[in-house]
Amino acid sequence: MFPEYRALISQLKQEDAHFSKVFEAHNELDHEIIRLEQDPVTSGLDDIEVLKRKKLKLKEELYDMLKRADTAES
C-alpha cells in the first residue's frame, strides 16, 4: 500500500500513535476480508462488502495523513 510513501509510513508508525492505530486497523480488516473470501461458507456474505467499505475509509484516512505529513516535511 502506497509504495511511494514506504519510508514515511515507517516513520509515522513509530512517531504518530493515531497513524499507527489506523494502519493496524486497516491491516486487520485486510486479513479478515481475505480470510472470509477464502472460506466457501462466508465468501458470499454481505458482511464482506461492509468490511471492504470500512477498509477503504481507513485507507483514505491513511492517505490523507501521508499527504499532510509529506507536505509538512517539504
ABEGO torsion letter per residue (X at the ends): XGAAAAAAAAAAAAABAAAAAAAAAAAAAAAAAAAAAABAAAAABAAAAAAAAAAAAAAAAAAAAAAAAAAAAX
